[in-house]
Amino acid sequence: MATIRFTPNLAKHRETPTIVTPGTTVREAVDGGLAQDPLLKSYVLDEQGRLRKHVNIFVDGTMVSDRSALSDPVAPGSEIYIMQALSGG
């Protein structure tokens, strides 16, 4: 099982519990872990199920490379962090 955690800045806008969920890919973990909270899921994923531009996901410290299909692998015991992306200059 993987653990999904959210950064504290997201918790200011929405309850973001730590979620333990099965899955061998980011897609499986996110879909399963956020299935009971469609509002939180809609903050993370757009209408086509792709990662929103203002959100990043890291698995075991590495940013996911597949923002569309979320096919990056997830191992048992992986830590998945969901956070707002920073931009500006």
N, C-alpha and C positions, 0 to 999 in steps of 0.2 A: 504494500500500500504506500502511496505517496502522500505527502503532506503539503497542502496549499496554504500559504500565508499571504497576507496583504500588508502593504506598508501602512504605517500609522496615518499618513496623510489621507488615504482613502477612507479610513475609519471616521474621519471628521464628517463625511458626507453620507455614509451608509454603514450599517453594522457589517463587520468583516470578520467572521469567526475563523479560527483555524479549522481546516477541513482535512480529514483523512479519507482518501478515496482510492479505489483500484484504478488501474489503467497502465497500458504499456506505451502510450503516446500522450503528448500534451492534450490532444483533442479528447481522448477518452477520459483523462483525469479531469479536465475542465468541464466537459459536458456532464460527467457523472457527479462531480463535486458541487456544481452550481445548479443542478437540475431543480432543486427545491427553492431556489431564489432567482426567479426569472429577471427581476429588476437588477440584481447584482450582475447576473450573466450578461444582460444587455449593456451594462457599463463596460464590460470587458470585450465582448464580441459584437460586431455589427450585424445587420440584418442577413448577410450572407454567411455568417459564422466565422468571419475573419477577425483577427485581432485588430481592435481599433487603433488608429494612428497615435492616440495619446496614451496608450497603454503598452508596457513592455512585460514580458514574462521571462524569468530566468529559471533554469533547471540546474540545480546543483552548482550555481554560480555562473552559468553560461547562458547568455541571451539566446532565445530560440531563433533559429534561422528561417523557419517556415511559418510566416505570419498568416498565410492563407489556409492551408490544410492542417496546420499545427501537428505535423507528423514527427516532430522531434521525439526521440525515445525518452521514456521515463522508466527508471529501474525501481524495484522494490526498495522502499526507504528513501526515495528521492525527495528533495525539498524543492518545491515550486513556489517562487515568489512572484506575485503580481503587483505591479507598481505603475504609477503615472510616469509617462515619459516626460523628460524635461527638454524644453527647447528655448531658443532665444539667443541673444548674442550681444 
